[in-house]
Amino acid sequence: MHSVLITGGAGFIGQNLVHDWSSKRPEDRVVVLDALTYAANIRSLEPLIADRRITFVKGDIPTVLEMFSPDIRWQVSGRAGIAGEYRGHDAFWD
Ligand SMILES: NC(=O)c1ccc[n+]([C@@H]2O[C@H](COP(=O)([O-])OP(=O)(O)OC[C@H]3O[C@@H](n4cnc5c(N)ncnc54)[C@H](O)[C@@H]3O)[C@@H](O)[C@H]2O)c1
C-alpha cells in the first residue's frame, strides 16, 4: 500500500489518472489536490469522493505539500491549453 498525491487531479490528464490509479490500486491511499481553476472538472471525481476511494483537497501545491508527504507524487497540475488563451480567460495569464 502506498500513499499517493495527484496534483491537478481534476484536470484533463489528472482525472483519467485518478480513475485509472484508484481502479487498479484500490489499496492505496490517494489524495487529489486541485486549485479548481477554470480548467478543472470536479464532477467526474464526485463518485470516488462519495465512495471514500479518494480524498479531495482544494488548494495550491505548496500548501498541501506542507501537510502531506506521499510515497508517490504525480504532478499533472499546470496552466495548459491554448483554449484558455483564445478565450481570453484571466486565469490563463496569472
Ligand atoms: N493535455 C495535453 O495534451 C498535454 C500535453 C503536454 C503536456 N501537458 C501538461 O500536462 C499538465 C496537465 O495537462 P492537462 O491537459 O491535464 O491540464 P488541465 O489544464 O486540464 O489541468 C490542470 C489542472 O491543474 C490545476 N491546477 C493549476 N494550477 C494549480 C496549482 N497551483 N495547484 C493545484 N492545482 C492546480 C487546474 O485547476 C487543473 O484542474 C500541464 O502541465 C500541461 O502543460 C498536457
The ligand as an ORCA input file, in Angstrom:
! r2SCAN-3c Opt
* xyz 0 1
  N      -3.165     17.740    -22.291
  C      -2.086     17.595    -23.080
  O      -2.164     17.164    -24.252
  C      -0.705     17.935    -22.554
  C       0.392     17.721    -23.393
  C       1.669     18.004    -22.919
  C       1.828     18.490    -21.620
  N       0.765     18.693    -20.823
  C       0.973     19.207    -19.475
  O       0.418     18.311    -18.524
  C      -0.144     19.055    -17.430
  C      -1.623     18.710    -17.279
  O      -2.289     18.919    -18.515
  P      -3.894     18.907    -18.582
  O      -4.272     18.898    -20.015
  O      -4.451     17.844    -17.679
  O      -4.208     20.347    -17.980
  P      -5.574     20.925    -17.378
  O      -5.483     22.408    -17.521
  O      -6.763     20.209    -17.925
  O      -5.479     20.537    -15.836
  C      -4.565     21.172    -14.950
  C      -5.196     21.132    -13.564
  O      -4.242     21.707    -12.654
  C      -4.955     22.512    -11.718
  N      -4.001     23.492    -11.195
  C      -3.425     24.528    -11.844
  N      -2.580     25.182    -11.033
  C      -2.625     24.543     -9.825
  C      -1.967     24.742     -8.570
  N      -1.081     25.735     -8.383
  N      -2.251     23.906     -7.543
  C      -3.138     22.902     -7.720
  N      -3.780     22.644     -8.884
  C      -3.521     23.470     -9.927
  C      -6.098     23.106    -12.526
  O      -7.176     23.525    -11.717
  C      -6.481     21.944    -13.449
  O      -7.518     21.147    -12.903
  C       0.088     20.542    -17.754
  O       1.251     20.970    -17.072
  C       0.294     20.531    -19.243
  O       1.110     21.616    -19.658
  C      -0.506     18.420    -21.269
*
